[in-house]
Each structure stands twice: as structure tokens, then as C-alpha cells.
């Protein structure tokens, strides 16, 4: 699936992983579900820059709140 300058992929390596690449900026966001925790990792120009973990329930609340704001 592609959105203009973005590439969206679903992968599975025992855990569910979604990656979104900004092709123009050569940056990558990986979102991985491990047990009951969501891990977000950002790569920019092939360097890992940020990692963040949160409970799955909190991630679901963030998504819900964002969708309700529209």
C-alpha cells in the first residue's frame, strides 16, 4: 500500500510489526506489538533516533481520541 511519498508494510516475526517509510526523507517508523505493549521506533537516514514503549490500552486510547477529533 502506498500513500504518495509513503510506503506502508505489515510484517510478522513472531510479533505484529507495521512499518511506514517516508521515501523522500528516508525515514522509517516501526510499530511493534509485543504481548500487551506497543513499541514505536523511529529511524532517520538509517540511524535509530527514538524508541518509545507504552501499554497497548494507552495506544488504543490515543487512536480513539485522534479519530474522535475529526
C-alpha positions as a Markdown table, in Angstrom:
| # | Residue | x | y | z |
|---|---|---|---|---|
| 1 | Unk | 0.0 | 0.0 | 0.0 |
| 2 | Unk | 1.4 | 3.4 | -0.9 |
| 3 | Unk | 0.3 | 6.9 | 0.0 |
| 4 | Unk | 2.1 | 9.4 | -2.2 |
| 5 | Unk | 5.6 | 9.5 | -0.7 |
| 6 | Unk | 5.0 | 6.8 | 1.9 |
| 7 | Unk | 5.3 | 3.0 | 1.9 |
| 8 | Unk | 3.2 | 1.0 | 4.4 |
| 9 | Unk | 4.0 | -2.6 | 5.2 |
| 10 | Unk | 2.8 | -5.2 | 7.6 |
| 11 | Unk | 5.3 | -7.9 | 8.8 |
| 12 | Unk | 5.3 | -10.7 | 11.3 |
| 13 | Unk | 8.4 | -12.1 | 13.1 |
| 14 | Unk | 6.5 | -13.7 | 16.0 |
| 15 | Unk | 5.1 | -10.2 | 16.8 |
| 16 | Unk | 3.0 | -8.0 | 14.6 |
| 17 | Unk | 5.0 | -5.1 | 13.1 |
| 18 | Unk | 3.9 | -2.3 | 10.9 |
| 19 | Unk | 6.5 | -0.1 | 9.2 |
| 20 | Unk | 5.9 | 3.2 | 7.5 |
| 21 | Unk | 8.7 | 4.7 | 5.3 |
| 22 | Unk | 8.8 | 8.3 | 4.3 |
| 23 | Unk | 10.6 | 7.8 | 1.0 |
| 24 | Unk | 11.5 | 11.4 | 0.4 |
| 25 | Unk | 13.1 | 11.9 | 3.9 |
| 26 | Unk | 14.5 | 8.3 | 4.1 |
| 27 | Unk | 12.9 | 7.9 | 7.5 |
| 28 | Unk | 11.1 | 4.9 | 9.0 |
| 29 | Unk | 8.5 | 4.4 | 11.7 |
| 30 | Unk | 8.2 | 0.9 | 13.1 |
| 31 | Unk | 5.3 | 0.0 | 15.4 |
| 32 | Unk | 5.5 | -3.4 | 17.0 |
| 33 | Unk | 3.0 | -5.2 | 19.3 |
| 34 | Unk | 4.8 | -7.4 | 21.9 |
| 35 | Unk | 2.5 | -9.1 | 24.3 |
| 36 | Unk | 0.5 | -6.2 | 25.8 |
| 37 | Unk | 2.9 | -3.4 | 24.9 |
| 38 | Unk | 3.3 | -1.2 | 21.8 |
| 39 | Unk | 6.8 | -0.2 | 20.8 |
| 40 | Unk | 7.5 | 2.7 | 18.5 |
| 41 | Unk | 10.9 | 3.2 | 16.9 |
| 42 | Unk | 11.9 | 6.0 | 14.5 |
| 43 | Unk | 14.8 | 5.7 | 12.1 |
| 44 | Unk | 16.0 | 8.7 | 10.2 |
| 45 | Unk | 18.6 | 8.3 | 7.4 |
| 46 | Unk | 19.2 | 4.7 | 8.6 |
| 47 | Unk | 20.0 | 5.8 | 12.2 |
| 48 | Unk | 17.8 | 4.8 | 15.1 |
| 49 | Unk | 16.8 | 8.1 | 16.8 |
| 50 | Unk | 13.9 | 7.4 | 19.1 |
| 51 | Unk | 12.3 | 4.4 | 20.9 |
| 52 | Unk | 9.2 | 4.5 | 23.0 |
| 53 | Unk | 7.1 | 1.8 | 24.7 |
| 54 | Unk | 3.6 | 2.1 | 26.1 |
| 55 | Unk | 0.8 | -0.3 | 27.2 |
| 56 | Unk | -1.5 | -1.4 | 24.3 |
| 57 | Unk | -4.5 | 0.1 | 26.1 |
| 58 | Unk | -2.9 | 3.5 | 26.1 |
| 59 | Unk | -2.1 | 3.2 | 22.3 |
| 60 | Unk | -5.7 | 2.3 | 21.7 |
| 61 | Unk | -6.9 | 5.3 | 23.7 |
| 62 | Unk | -4.6 | 7.6 | 21.6 |
| 63 | Unk | -6.0 | 6.2 | 18.4 |
| 64 | Unk | -9.6 | 6.6 | 19.6 |
| 65 | Unk | -9.0 | 10.2 | 20.8 |
| 66 | Unk | -7.5 | 11.1 | 17.4 |
| 67 | Unk | -10.3 | 9.6 | 15.4 |
| 68 | Unk | -13.0 | 11.3 | 17.6 |
| 69 | Unk | -11.4 | 14.7 | 17.0 |
| 70 | Unk | -12.4 | 14.6 | 13.3 |
